[in-house]
Amino acid sequence: MTLHDKLLRVANSYSEIVSRRLSAVSRQFFNDGQKLLAIEHGATLTCIRYEQAMRDFALNWPEGSEWPSDVDWPSDVPRQSVAKEPA
């Protein structure tokens, strides 16, 4: 699984959990409603931006919701720091 695949897996899971369209999730985490769609279609992302996005997803992950098992939790985010409610 590529880094893009991992990011999209987390973004789609988050989208389902919080019942928001992917464009709304994209706007929330990238300040661009089309960014995740662009990544789905082959757009690139810097390593730093990928790491920031994964950290932001982890920090905003709804409590009690399962993080995708095929994607590692960001090592710089303690598990107990998950949000109590979606941002």
CYANA upper distance limits for C-alpha pairs under 8 A (distance plus 0.5 A):
  1 MET  CA      5 ASP  CA      6.32
  1 MET  CA      6 LYS  CA      7.11
  2 THR  CA      6 LYS  CA      6.78
  3 LEU  CA      7 LEU  CA      6.66
  3 LEU  CA     50 TYR  CA      8.36
  4 HIS  CA      8 LEU  CA      6.63
  4 HIS  CA     39 ILE  CA      7.52
  4 HIS  CA     40 GLU  CA      8.42
  5 ASP  CA      9 ARG  CA      6.48
  6 LYS  CA     10 VAL  CA      6.73
  6 LYS  CA     71 VAL  CA      6.50
  7 LEU  CA     11 ALA  CA      6.55
  7 LEU  CA     50 TYR  CA      7.94
  7 LEU  CA     53 ALA  CA      8.41
  7 LEU  CA     54 MET  CA      7.38
  8 LEU  CA     12 ASN  CA      6.39
  8 LEU  CA     36 LEU  CA      7.71
  8 LEU  CA     40 GLU  CA      7.88
  9 ARG  CA     13 SER  CA      6.61
  9 ARG  CA     68 PRO  CA      7.81
  9 ARG  CA     71 VAL  CA      8.43
 10 VAL  CA     14 TYR  CA      6.55
 10 VAL  CA     54 MET  CA      8.48
 10 VAL  CA     57 PHE  CA      8.11
 10 VAL  CA     67 TRP  CA      7.95
 10 VAL  CA     68 PRO  CA      7.01
 10 VAL  CA     71 VAL  CA      8.14
 11 ALA  CA     15 SER  CA      6.54
 11 ALA  CA     22 LEU  CA      7.85
 11 ALA  CA     25 VAL  CA      7.67
 11 ALA  CA     57 PHE  CA      8.23
 12 ASN  CA     16 GLU  CA      6.76
 12 ASN  CA     22 LEU  CA      7.25
 13 SER  CA     17 ILE  CA      6.69
 13 SER  CA     67 TRP  CA      8.36
 13 SER  CA     68 PRO  CA      7.70
 14 TYR  CA     18 VAL  CA      6.64
 14 TYR  CA     25 VAL  CA      8.38
 14 TYR  CA     57 PHE  CA      8.36
 14 TYR  CA     61 TRP  CA      7.79
 15 SER  CA     19 SER  CA      6.21
 15 SER  CA     20 ARG  CA      5.59
 15 SER  CA     21 ARG  CA      6.58
 15 SER  CA     22 LEU  CA      6.29
 15 SER  CA     25 VAL  CA      6.84
 16 GLU  CA     20 ARG  CA      7.18
 17 ILE  CA     62 PRO  CA      8.34
 17 ILE  CA     65 SER  CA      7.90
 18 VAL  CA     62 PRO  CA      8.45
 18 VAL  CA     86 PRO  CA      7.23
 20 ARG  CA     24 ALA  CA      6.72
 20 ARG  CA     25 VAL  CA      7.19
 21 ARG  CA     25 VAL  CA      7.02
 22 LEU  CA     26 SER  CA      6.48
 22 LEU  CA     33 GLY  CA      8.50
 22 LEU  CA     36 LEU  CA      7.85
 22 LEU  CA     37 LEU  CA      8.49
 23 SER  CA     27 ARG  CA      6.65
 23 SER  CA     33 GLY  CA      5.06
 23 SER  CA     34 GLN  CA      6.59
 23 SER  CA     36 LEU  CA      7.77
 23 SER  CA     37 LEU  CA      8.05
 24 ALA  CA     28 GLN  CA      6.66
 24 ALA  CA     33 GLY  CA      6.56
 25 VAL  CA     29 PHE  CA      6.72
 25 VAL  CA     33 GLY  CA      7.94
 26 SER  CA     30 PHE  CA      5.96
 26 SER  CA     31 ASN  CA      7.29
 26 SER  CA     32 ASP  CA      6.40
 26 SER  CA     33 GLY  CA      5.35
 26 SER  CA     34 GLN  CA      7.06
 26 SER  CA     35 LYS  CA      6.52
 26 SER  CA     36 LEU  CA      6.13
 27 ARG  CA     31 ASN  CA      4.79
 27 ARG  CA     32 ASP  CA      4.95
 27 ARG  CA     33 GLY  CA      4.69
 27 ARG  CA     34 GLN  CA      8.02
 27 ARG  CA     35 LYS  CA      8.37
 28 GLN  CA     32 ASP  CA      8.21
 28 GLN  CA     33 GLY  CA      8.43
 29 PHE  CA     53 ALA  CA      7.02
 29 PHE  CA     56 ASP  CA      7.58
 29 PHE  CA     57 PHE  CA      8.18
 30 PHE  CA     35 LYS  CA      7.29
 30 PHE  CA     53 ALA  CA      8.08
 34 GLN  CA     38 ALA  CA      6.58
 35 LYS  CA     39 ILE  CA      6.74
 36 LEU  CA     40 GLU  CA      6.69
 37 LEU  CA     41 HIS  CA      6.90
 38 ALA  CA     42 GLY  CA      6.91
 38 ALA  CA     43 ALA  CA      5.74
 39 ILE  CA     43 ALA  CA      4.93
 39 ILE  CA     44 THR  CA      6.83
 39 ILE  CA     45 LEU  CA      8.20
 45 LEU  CA     49 ARG  CA      6.87
 45 LEU  CA     50 TYR  CA      6.91
 46 THR  CA     50 TYR  CA      6.70
 47 CYS  CA     51 GLU  CA      6.64
 48 ILE  CA     52 GLN  CA      6.65
 49 ARG  CA     53 ALA  CA      6.57
 50 TYR  CA     54 MET  CA      6.69
 51 GLU  CA     55 ARG  CA      6.56
 52 GLN  CA     56 ASP  CA      6.52
 53 ALA  CA     57 PHE  CA      6.59
 54 MET  CA     58 ALA  CA      6.67
 54 MET  CA     74 PRO  CA      7.14
 55 ARG  CA     59 LEU  CA      6.61
 55 ARG  CA     74 PRO  CA      6.59
 55 ARG  CA     76 ASP  CA      8.12
 55 ARG  CA     77 VAL  CA      7.17
 56 ASP  CA     60 ASN  CA      6.62
 57 PHE  CA     61 TRP  CA      6.23
 58 ALA  CA     73 TRP  CA      7.66
 58 ALA  CA     74 PRO  CA      7.56
 58 ALA  CA     77 VAL  CA      7.46
 58 ALA  CA     82 VAL  CA      6.94
 59 LEU  CA     77 VAL  CA      7.63
 59 LEU  CA     81 SER  CA      6.73
 59 LEU  CA     82 VAL  CA      5.53
 59 LEU  CA     83 ALA  CA      6.59
 60 ASN  CA     82 VAL  CA      6.45
 60 ASN  CA     83 ALA  CA      5.45
 60 ASN  CA     85 GLU  CA      8.22
 60 ASN  CA     86 PRO  CA      6.44
 60 ASN  CA     87 ALA  CA      6.62
 61 TRP  CA     65 SER  CA      7.82
 61 TRP  CA     67 TRP  CA      8.30
 61 TRP  CA     82 VAL  CA      6.03
 61 TRP  CA     83 ALA  CA      6.24
 61 TRP  CA     85 GLU  CA      8.41
 61 TRP  CA     86 PRO  CA      7.07
 62 PRO  CA     82 VAL  CA      7.16
 62 PRO  CA     83 ALA  CA      6.04
 62 PRO  CA     84 LYS  CA      6.43
 62 PRO  CA     85 GLU  CA      5.81
 62 PRO  CA     86 PRO  CA      5.74
 63 GLU  CA     82 VAL  CA      6.57
 63 GLU  CA     83 ALA  CA      6.39
 63 GLU  CA     84 LYS  CA      5.58
 63 GLU  CA     85 GLU  CA      7.13
 67 TRP  CA     71 VAL  CA      8.23
 67 TRP  CA     73 TRP  CA      8.08
 73 TRP  CA     77 VAL  CA      8.20
 77 VAL  CA     81 SER  CA      7.47
 78 PRO  CA     82 VAL  CA      8.47
 83 ALA  CA     87 ALA  CA      8.28
